[in-house]
Amino acid sequence: MKYKVIITDANHEVVYQGKPLDIPIKKDAITKKSIELFDDDEPCIIHQSYAVQKLINDFIQSFQKREVKNVLMRTIDYDISFINLKDLEDCYLTLEV
């Protein structure tokens, strides 16, 4: 299923709009996931790519294939700390199917 992700700030200005796999991810989150998946603390590009895919897929799947409209990020029952956007907890998430 293809999604479009829109993340807006507290003023409802768009800070990210695009494909889920293009969401900016913190480098340390990629390394942490790579260690978890591959026991690799210096992941190659293949391990990095898979770690990003796993982080994003697990996040998107947590919404159980439903549309999400302007949900305040801090109210989401999922660890969003891997996303690399300023003031993320004050942002709003929209997932369009």
N, C-alpha and C positions, 0 to 999 in steps of 0.2 A: 504494500500500500504506500502510495506516495503522499508525503506531507509537505506543506509549506509552513515554515516557522516565522512568526513575527514576534519580536520582543520590543516592547516600547518602555520608555522610562516613566518616571512619576508624572511627567507633563504630557504623557502620551505621544512623545516624539519617537519615531522609529530608530532603534539603536542596532537592530539586526533584522534582516528580512532575507529569507532564502531557504536553501535545502538544509535539512537537519545535519548532514555530514559536514557542512561548511560552518557550523556554529564554532566560534573561537573556543578552544580548549586550552586550559593551563598545562604547560609542559610538565610540571610535577605530577599532575593527574594522569597524564599519559604514561609517565615512568612508573607511577604506582600501579596502574592497571597492567602494565607490561610485566612487572615483577609478579603480580598476582597470577597472570595468565601463563607466563613463560619463564619465570624466575630469571628475568633479564633486566638488570638495572641500567644498562646502556643499550636500549633497543635500536635495532636497525629500522630502516624505513618500513619494512614489511610488518614488523611487530608494532611499530608506532601506528601505522594505518589500521591494523586490526584492533588495537587498543582503543583508538578513537571510535571506530565503528561499534565496538562493544559498549563503550560508554554511552554513545548516542542512542543506539538501538534499545538498550535497557531503559533509558530515560523515556523515550517515545512510547515504548511498550507499557510503561507504567500507567499510561492514560487509557489503556484497554480499547484502542482503536476508535475512540470517540473524538468528536470535535471539541476543542477547548477555545473559549473566547475570553480574552482579557482577564486571565486568572493571575492574581497577585503572586509573584514567585515565592515569597516567604510563606505562603499558605500551602504550597505544594508539599505533599508528604513523600519527598524524595530528596536525596542529597544532591543539591545543585552546585556545590562548591567547585566542581570541575569546570564549569563554564567561566570563561575569561571575559566578563563584561563588568564595567564599573557600576557600583551600587545595584547589583543584580537583585537583591532581595526586595528592592523598591520598584522593580520592573514588573511588567505584565506580559504574560505569555498567551499567544494565540496559535493554535495548531489548526490548519485547514487541511482537510482530507481531499 
